[in-house]
């Protein structure tokens, strides 16, 4: 199967993309976090603040503040126990225990890992792994690597003025063991959700940030000591509290750099880590895609032009003008919940809908290396939705025009049963959901401009918007459940998108819900 055919099937016909008769070996499941052995560690303070409101003005952070930042981004925050299935008539029921984080993940498997290059007081300069299980740093490589990282980014960022740089990786086996080849789609979305959380937390801490999707992969993996057959970096995010040069296009600043040349500057390291799985199966399509997505030269860096939003011919429903939502991110993160069969149908006001859509799209704007600098860049992913029981708005499918802050009618009618028929699992009752939203992107533009790397970048951006929707929904007293087990062909037909070259990337039912019978406890001291 060609990579192009694989990606098409991954989106539109998953049965053709995955290995048939896949059996999940839960007894040999990997850990949801990476554990290094035999390396120096630096513990963080366990006294994490209860609120992110009233943060001190930005100053170069110390070890304590970096620990707080990483914990709110990706730390273990909650342990929960629930009985599965809920309607079990057996005398003994299965007790499911899971460790949660503020950013959601498909199956709570968290395939991504965080590495940080830090230059702060009371800590040796160097590259560290964030050990989620113990809330500490593990030193992988000591030294000043400003020049090395800057070269790997094509000299588009003044790394020397940044106190830290975050590297977001994906460990392929961590969710391949369950989801098979479908995990490739999940891994990009999971990375995006976590990056969306990181950018929101950075705002509260007063950190300036930017996401670099284009970098010399082998050089960055070499710096951290990753085996590209099991793990690879998906995004690089510098953090600063000082004025910093952020550029988008490498040719503006530096000359061509190759990954091979850069790797020669550093001795290879192979730090030992623990996975727990005794038998790790092969995932050849994932490694082939990862290799095909790699950039070996900064000459390969490019920009991407966003496709203009569809101008639907239907009725325009203007939404009420509302102010941006104001909320304590820490409190909202603790409150966020992904309902399954817990949704309860209640009317949604136009005011609630307006705040949800405006907050998600307004907070989504961020610095990256795909857009041209100093110009208004249209977002590459947008929001469509099938609405039911929304005050003053006819039931139907709509496109949210963020520029006009209005809904553009696409297809009137109650689409809930149709959407329900397209779900691969009946784990959500869409008849109880007033807002079934879809994050939508272009079918071809990303891959045309950025090759196979463009596919995963599109999934990452979709995940980033999903996290903004979930945070806004929670702030409005609702819950959202991101779903990939839906028929993209069906939703595309509802929105009449195929002729325009657009497609639904992920489905997010949003609405009010009843509390679930489960035992849960915060891990925050």
C-alpha positions as CSV (number, residue, x, y, z in Angstrom):
1,X,0.0,0.0,0.0
2,X,1.4,3.4,-0.9
3,X,1.6,6.1,1.7
4,X,-0.9,8.3,-0.2
5,X,-3.4,5.4,-0.2
6,X,-2.7,4.7,3.4
7,X,-3.5,8.3,4.5
8,X,-6.6,8.3,2.4
9,X,-7.9,5.1,4.0
10,X,-6.8,6.3,7.4
11,X,-9.4,9.1,7.0
12,X,-12.1,7.7,4.9
13,X,-11.9,3.9,5.2
14,X,-10.0,2.8,8.3
15,X,-10.7,-0.9,7.9
16,X,-8.5,-0.8,4.8
17,X,-5.7,1.0,6.7
18,X,-5.4,-1.3,9.7
19,X,-4.2,-4.8,10.2
20,X,-7.2,-7.2,10.2
21,X,-8.1,-9.2,13.3
22,X,-6.0,-7.0,15.5
23,X,-5.8,-8.3,19.1
24,X,-5.0,-5.9,21.9
25,X,-2.7,-7.5,24.5
26,X,-3.7,-5.5,27.6
27,X,-1.4,-7.6,29.8
28,X,1.6,-6.4,27.8
29,X,0.5,-2.8,27.4
30,X,3.2,-0.1,27.6
31,X,3.2,2.6,30.3
32,X,1.5,5.9,29.4
33,X,4.7,7.7,30.4
34,X,8.4,7.2,29.6
35,X,10.8,6.3,32.4
36,X,14.6,6.8,32.0
37,X,17.0,4.8,34.2
38,X,20.4,5.6,35.6
39,X,20.5,9.4,34.8
40,X,20.7,12.5,37.1
41,X,17.3,13.8,38.2
42,X,16.1,17.1,39.5
43,X,12.8,16.9,41.5
44,X,10.2,19.7,41.3
45,X,8.3,21.2,44.2
46,X,5.0,19.3,44.8
47,X,3.3,22.4,46.1
48,X,1.6,23.3,42.8
49,X,-0.6,26.4,43.0
50,X,-4.4,26.0,43.0
51,X,-5.0,28.9,40.7
52,X,-3.2,30.6,37.7
53,X,-4.9,33.9,38.3
54,X,-2.8,36.8,39.5
55,X,0.5,35.5,38.2
56,X,3.6,37.7,38.8
57,X,4.8,39.9,36.0
58,X,7.1,37.9,33.6
59,X,10.6,37.4,34.8
60,X,13.1,34.7,34.0
61,X,11.6,31.7,35.7
62,X,13.2,29.6,38.3
63,X,13.1,25.9,38.8
64,X,9.9,26.1,40.8
65,X,8.0,28.1,38.2
66,X,9.2,25.7,35.4
67,X,7.9,22.8,37.4
68,X,4.5,24.5,37.9
69,X,4.4,25.2,34.1
70,X,5.1,21.7,33.1
71,X,2.7,20.2,35.6
72,X,-0.2,22.3,34.2
73,X,0.8,21.4,30.7
74,X,1.2,17.6,31.0
75,X,1.6,16.5,34.6
76,X,-0.4,13.7,36.3
77,X,-3.4,15.5,37.8
78,X,-6.0,12.9,38.7
79,X,-6.6,9.3,39.4
80,X,-10.0,7.8,38.7
81,X,-11.8,4.5,39.1
82,X,-14.9,3.4,37.4
83,X,-16.9,0.2,36.8
84,X,-17.0,-1.1,33.2
85,X,-19.4,-1.7,31.7
86,X,-21.9,0.4,33.6
87,X,-24.8,-1.9,32.8
88,X,-22.9,-5.1,33.8
89,X,-25.1,-7.8,35.3
90,X,-22.1,-9.9,36.3
91,X,-21.5,-10.4,40.0
92,X,-18.0,-9.1,39.5
93,X,-17.5,-6.1,37.4
94,X,-14.2,-4.8,35.8
95,X,-12.7,-1.9,37.7
96,X,-11.0,0.5,35.4
97,X,-8.3,2.8,36.9
98,X,-6.6,5.5,35.0
99,X,-4.3,8.4,35.6
100,X,-5.4,11.6,33.9
101,X,-3.8,14.9,32.8
102,X,-5.4,18.2,32.0
103,X,-5.1,17.6,28.3
104,X,-7.2,14.8,27.0
105,X,-5.8,11.8,25.0
106,X,-7.4,9.1,23.0
107,X,-7.9,6.2,25.4
108,X,-5.9,8.1,28.0
109,X,-2.7,6.6,26.5
110,X,-0.8,9.8,26.0
111,X,1.6,8.9,23.2
112,X,3.5,12.2,23.4
113,X,6.5,13.1,25.6
114,X,7.9,16.4,26.6
115,X,11.6,17.3,26.5
116,X,13.0,20.7,27.5
117,X,16.2,22.6,26.8
118,X,16.6,24.9,29.9
119,X,18.8,27.8,30.8
120,X,17.7,28.9,34.3
121,X,19.3,29.5,37.6
122,X,19.9,26.6,40.1
123,X,20.0,24.1,37.2
124,X,22.8,23.0,34.9
125,X,22.1,24.1,31.3
126,X,21.0,21.2,29.2
127,X,18.4,19.0,27.6
128,X,16.0,17.3,30.0
129,X,13.1,14.9,29.9
130,X,10.0,15.8,31.9
131,X,9.4,12.7,34.0
132,X,5.6,12.8,34.4
133,X,5.4,9.9,36.8
134,X,7.6,11.5,39.4
135,X,7.2,15.2,38.4
136,X,10.9,15.8,37.9
137,X,13.5,16.5,35.2
138,X,15.9,13.8,34.0
139,X,19.1,15.2,32.5
140,X,19.9,13.8,29.1
141,X,22.6,16.0,27.8
142,X,24.3,18.9,29.7
143,X,25.6,22.0,27.9
144,X,24.7,25.1,26.0
145,X,23.0,24.2,22.7
146,X,21.7,27.6,21.5
147,X,23.6,27.5,18.3
148,X,22.8,23.9,17.5
149,X,19.0,24.3,18.1
150,X,19.0,27.6,16.2
151,X,20.6,25.9,13.2
152,X,18.2,23.0,13.4
153,X,15.4,25.6,13.1
154,X,17.0,27.3,10.1
155,X,18.2,30.3,12.2
156,X,14.6,31.5,12.4
157,X,14.6,32.0,16.1
158,X,17.0,33.8,18.5
159,X,17.3,30.8,20.8
160,X,19.9,32.6,22.9
161,X,17.3,35.0,24.2
162,X,14.9,32.1,25.2
163,X,15.1,30.6,28.7
164,X,13.8,27.3,27.4
165,X,12.7,25.3,24.4
166,X,10.1,22.5,24.5
167,X,10.3,19.5,22.2
168,X,7.1,17.5,21.7
169,X,7.6,13.9,20.6
170,X,5.5,10.9,19.8
171,X,6.3,7.4,21.0
172,X,4.7,5.2,18.3
173,X,4.1,2.1,20.4
174,X,2.3,3.8,23.3
175,X,-1.0,3.8,21.4
176,X,-0.3,1.6,18.4
177,X,-0.6,-1.4,20.7
178,X,-4.3,-0.6,21.0
179,X,-5.3,1.4,17.9
180,X,-3.0,-0.2,15.3
181,X,-2.4,2.0,12.3
182,X,-5.2,4.3,13.3
183,X,-2.8,5.5,16.0
184,X,-1.0,7.6,13.4
185,X,-4.0,9.9,13.1
186,X,-4.5,10.0,16.9
187,X,-0.8,10.8,17.5
188,X,-1.0,14.1,15.6
189,X,-4.3,15.1,17.2
190,X,-3.0,14.2,20.7
191,X,0.1,16.3,20.1
192,X,-2.1,19.2,19.0
193,X,-4.3,19.0,22.0
194,X,-1.3,19.0,24.3
195,X,0.3,21.9,22.4
196,X,-2.9,23.9,22.6
197,X,-2.8,23.3,26.4
198,X,0.9,24.4,26.5
199,X,0.2,27.6,24.7
200,X,-2.8,28.5,27.0
201,X,-0.7,27.8,30.1
202,X,2.2,29.8,28.6
203,X,-0.1,32.9,28.3
204,X,-1.0,32.6,32.0
205,X,2.7,32.5,33.0
206,X,3.5,35.4,30.8
207,X,5.8,33.4,28.4
208,X,6.1,34.3,24.8
209,X,6.0,31.2,22.6
210,X,5.9,30.0,19.0
211,X,5.4,26.6,17.3
212,X,8.0,25.4,14.8
213,X,6.7,22.5,12.7
214,X,9.7,22.6,10.3
215,X,13.1,21.7,11.6
216,X,15.9,19.2,10.9
217,X,14.3,16.1,12.4
218,X,17.4,13.9,12.7
219,X,19.4,16.7,14.2
220,X,16.8,17.3,17.0
221,X,16.3,13.6,17.6
222,X,20.1,13.2,17.8
223,X,20.3,16.0,20.3
224,X,17.8,14.3,22.6
225,X,19.0,10.8,21.9
226,X,15.8,9.3,20.4
227,X,15.6,6.2,18.3
228,X,13.6,7.2,15.2
229,X,12.2,3.7,15.0
230,X,10.3,4.2,18.2
231,X,10.0,8.0,18.8
232,X,10.4,11.3,16.9
233,X,9.9,15.0,17.6
234,X,6.8,16.6,16.1
235,X,7.1,20.2,17.2
236,X,9.7,22.6,18.7
237,X,8.4,25.5,20.9
238,X,10.8,28.1,22.2
239,X,9.8,30.0,25.4
240,X,10.9,33.5,26.3
241,X,10.2,36.4,28.6
242,X,12.6,38.7,26.7
243,X,12.3,40.4,23.3
244,X,13.0,37.6,20.8
245,X,13.5,37.4,17.0
246,X,10.8,35.2,15.6
247,X,11.0,34.6,11.9
248,X,9.0,32.3,9.6
249,X,11.2,31.7,6.5
250,X,14.7,30.4,6.8
251,X,16.1,32.3,3.8
252,X,15.4,35.6,5.5
253,X,18.3,35.0,7.9
254,X,20.6,32.1,7.3
255,X,22.2,29.9,4.7
256,X,21.4,26.2,4.0
257,X,22.1,23.7,6.8
258,X,21.8,19.9,6.5
259,X,20.9,17.5,9.3
260,X,23.9,15.3,8.5
261,X,26.3,18.1,9.0
262,X,24.7,19.3,12.2
263,X,24.6,15.8,13.8
264,X,28.4,15.7,13.5
265,X,28.7,18.5,16.0
266,X,27.4,16.3,18.9
267,X,28.4,12.8,20.1
268,X,25.5,10.4,19.9
269,X,23.8,9.4,23.2
270,X,21.5,6.4,23.8
271,X,20.0,6.8,27.3
272,X,18.2,3.7,28.5
273,X,14.5,3.8,29.2
274,X,11.7,1.5,30.4
275,X,8.6,0.7,28.3
276,X,7.1,-2.3,30.2
277,X,5.9,-4.1,27.1
278,X,7.9,-7.3,26.7
279,X,6.9,-7.7,23.1
280,X,6.8,-4.5,20.9
281,X,5.2,-5.3,17.5
282,X,6.4,-3.7,14.3
283,X,4.5,-0.7,12.9
284,X,6.1,-0.3,9.4
285,X,3.6,2.2,8.0
286,X,4.2,4.6,10.9
287,X,8.0,4.4,10.5
288,X,7.7,4.8,6.7
289,X,5.5,7.9,7.1
290,X,7.8,9.3,9.8
291,X,10.8,8.9,7.5
292,X,9.0,10.3,4.5
293,X,8.0,13.4,6.6
294,X,11.5,14.2,7.7
295,X,13.3,17.3,6.6
296,X,17.0,16.9,5.9
297,X,17.9,20.5,4.8
298,X,16.6,23.9,5.8
299,X,16.1,24.6,2.0
300,X,13.1,22.3,2.3
301,X,11.3,24.8,4.8
302,X,8.4,26.5,3.2
303,X,5.3,28.6,3.9
304,X,1.7,27.6,3.3
305,X,-1.2,29.6,2.1
306,X,-4.5,29.0,3.8
307,X,-7.5,28.2,1.6
308,X,-10.2,30.8,1.8
309,X,-13.3,29.8,3.8
310,X,-16.3,28.6,1.9
311,X,-18.9,31.3,1.2
312,X,-22.1,29.3,1.6
313,X,-25.1,30.6,-0.3
314,X,-27.6,29.9,2.6
315,X,-29.0,32.2,5.2
316,X,-26.6,34.1,7.5
317,X,-27.4,33.9,11.2
318,X,-25.7,36.7,13.0
319,X,-24.6,35.8,16.5
320,X,-24.8,38.2,19.4
321,X,-21.8,40.3,20.2
322,X,-20.1,39.0,23.3
323,X,-16.9,39.7,25.3
324,X,-14.1,37.2,25.5
325,X,-14.5,34.6,28.2
326,X,-12.6,35.2,31.4
327,X,-11.8,32.2,33.5
328,X,-9.2,30.6,35.8
329,X,-7.5,28.1,33.6
330,X,-6.5,25.9,36.5
331,X,-10.1,25.7,37.8
332,X,-11.4,24.9,34.3
333,X,-8.8,22.2,33.7
334,X,-9.8,20.5,36.9
335,X,-13.5,20.7,35.9
336,X,-13.1,19.5,32.3
337,X,-15.0,16.3,31.6
338,X,-15.5,14.1,28.5
339,X,-19.1,12.8,28.7
340,X,-19.9,9.4,27.0
341,X,-23.5,8.4,27.6
342,X,-23.7,11.2,30.2
343,X,-25.0,13.9,27.9
344,X,-28.4,15.4,28.8
345,X,-30.2,17.4,26.2
346,X,-30.8,21.0,27.2
347,X,-31.5,24.1,25.1
348,X,-28.4,26.2,24.3
349,X,-28.8,30.0,24.2
350,X,-27.4,32.0,21.3
351,X,-25.2,33.8,23.8
352,X,-23.6,30.6,25.0
353,X,-23.0,29.5,21.4
354,X,-21.5,32.8,20.5
355,X,-19.1,32.8,23.4
356,X,-18.1,29.2,22.7
357,X,-17.3,29.8,19.1
358,X,-15.7,33.2,19.5
359,X,-13.5,32.1,22.4
360,X,-12.3,29.0,20.6
361,X,-11.3,30.8,17.4
362,X,-9.9,33.9,19.1
363,X,-7.7,32.0,21.5
364,X,-6.5,29.8,18.6
365,X,-4.3,32.5,17.0
366,X,-0.7,31.7,17.6
367,X,2.9,32.3,16.2
368,X,4.1,29.6,13.9
369,X,6.5,29.0,11.0
370,X,3.8,28.3,8.3
371,X,2.4,31.8,8.1
372,X,3.9,34.9,6.6
373,X,5.1,37.4,9.2
374,X,3.4,40.8,9.5
375,X,0.2,39.9,7.7
376,X,-3.2,38.6,8.6
377,X,-3.2,34.9,8.0
378,X,-6.5,33.0,7.7
379,X,-6.7,29.9,10.0
380,X,-6.2,26.6,8.2
381,X,-8.8,24.8,10.3
382,X,-12.3,26.0,10.9
383,X,-15.5,25.0,12.8
384,X,-18.6,23.6,11.3
385,X,-21.5,22.2,13.3
386,X,-24.8,20.4,13.3
387,X,-27.0,22.3,15.7
388,X,-30.2,21.2,17.5
389,X,-32.3,23.0,20.1
390,X,-30.3,26.2,20.0
391,X,-32.4,29.2,20.9
392,X,-33.5,31.2,17.9
393,X,-31.5,29.2,15.3
394,X,-33.2,26.6,13.0
395,X,-31.9,23.1,13.4
396,X,-29.3,22.4,10.8
397,X,-25.7,22.3,9.6
398,X,-23.7,25.5,9.7
399,X,-20.2,27.0,9.1
400,X,-19.0,29.4,11.7
401,X,-17.6,32.5,10.0
402,X,-15.2,33.8,12.6
403,X,-14.5,37.1,10.7
404,X,-18.2,38.0,10.6
405,X,-19.0,36.2,13.9
406,X,-21.9,34.6,12.2
407,X,-23.3,31.2,11.2
408,X,-23.6,30.5,7.5
409,X,-26.4,28.0,6.8
410,X,-25.3,24.9,4.8
411,X,-28.1,22.3,5.3
412,X,-31.2,22.7,7.4
413,X,-32.7,19.8,9.3
414,X,-32.1,17.5,12.3
415,X,-28.9,15.5,11.4
416,X,-28.5,13.7,14.7
417,X,-29.7,10.3,13.6
418,X,-27.6,10.5,10.5
419,X,-24.5,11.4,12.5
420,X,-25.3,8.6,15.0
421,X,-25.4,6.1,12.1
422,X,-21.9,7.1,11.1
423,X,-20.3,6.4,14.5
424,X,-18.1,3.2,14.7
425,X,-19.0,2.9,18.4
426,X,-22.3,3.8,20.2
427,X,-20.4,5.4,23.1
428,X,-22.2,8.7,22.8
429,X,-25.9,9.3,22.3
430,X,-26.0,12.1,19.8
431,X,-29.8,12.5,20.4
432,X,-28.8,14.1,23.7
433,X,-26.3,16.5,22.1
434,X,-27.3,20.0,21.0
435,X,-24.0,20.9,19.4
436,X,-22.1,18.3,17.2
437,X,-19.1,20.3,16.0
438,X,-16.5,19.3,13.4
439,X,-13.1,20.8,12.9
440,X,-12.6,21.1,9.2
441,X,-9.5,21.4,7.0
442,X,-8.5,21.3,3.4
443,X,-8.0,17.9,1.8
444,X,-4.9,18.6,-0.3
445,X,-3.3,22.0,0.4
446,X,-1.2,20.8,3.3
447,X,0.2,17.8,1.5
448,X,0.7,19.8,-1.7
449,X,2.8,22.4,0.1
450,X,4.5,20.2,2.8
451,X,4.3,16.7,1.6
452,X,3.5,13.9,4.1
453,X,4.6,16.2,6.9
454,X,1.7,18.4,6.1
455,X,-0.8,15.7,7.0
456,X,0.5,15.5,10.6
457,X,0.7,19.3,10.9
458,X,-2.9,19.5,9.9
459,X,-3.9,16.9,12.6
460,X,-1.9,18.9,15.1
461,X,-3.6,22.2,14.3
462,X,-7.0,20.4,14.5
463,X,-6.1,19.1,18.0
464,X,-5.1,22.6,19.1
465,X,-8.5,24.0,18.1
466,X,-10.2,21.1,19.8
467,X,-8.5,21.9,23.1
468,X,-9.7,25.5,22.8
469,X,-13.3,24.3,22.2
470,X,-13.1,22.0,25.2
471,X,-11.8,24.7,27.5
472,X,-14.4,27.2,26.3
473,X,-17.2,24.6,26.7
474,X,-16.1,23.8,30.2
475,X,-16.0,27.5,31.2
476,X,-19.7,27.6,30.0
477,X,-20.7,24.7,32.1
478,X,-20.7,22.1,29.3
479,X,-18.6,19.1,28.4
480,X,-17.1,18.0,25.1
481,X,-16.0,14.6,23.8
482,X,-13.6,14.5,20.9
483,X,-14.4,11.6,18.6
484,X,-12.5,10.0,15.6
485,X,-14.8,7.1,15.3
486,X,-17.1,8.8,12.9
487,X,-17.8,8.6,9.1
488,X,-16.0,11.6,7.5
489,X,-17.7,10.9,4.2
490,X,-21.1,11.3,5.9
491,X,-20.3,14.5,7.7
492,X,-18.7,15.9,4.5
493,X,-21.9,15.1,2.6
494,X,-24.0,16.9,5.3
495,X,-21.8,20.0,4.9
496,X,-21.6,19.7,1.1
497,X,-17.8,20.1,1.3
498,X,-16.3,17.5,-1.1
499,X,-16.7,19.8,-4.2
500,X,-14.8,22.4,-2.3
501,X,-11.9,20.1,-1.4
502,X,-12.6,20.3,2.4
503,X,-13.1,17.5,4.9
504,X,-14.1,16.9,8.6
505,X,-11.0,16.1,10.7
506,X,-12.6,15.4,14.1
507,X,-16.0,15.4,15.6
508,X,-16.8,17.0,19.0
509,X,-20.2,16.6,20.6
510,X,-20.8,19.4,23.2
511,X,-23.5,19.9,25.7
512,X,-24.6,19.6,29.3
513,X,-24.2,16.3,31.1
514,X,-25.0,14.4,34.3
515,X,-22.2,13.4,36.7
516,X,-20.8,9.9,36.2
517,X,-20.7,7.4,39.1
518,X,-17.0,7.1,39.6
519,X,-14.3,7.6,42.2
520,X,-11.8,10.2,41.4
521,X,-9.2,12.2,43.3
522,X,-6.9,15.1,42.5
523,X,-3.1,14.5,42.7
524,X,-2.5,18.2,43.4
525,X,-1.1,18.9,46.8
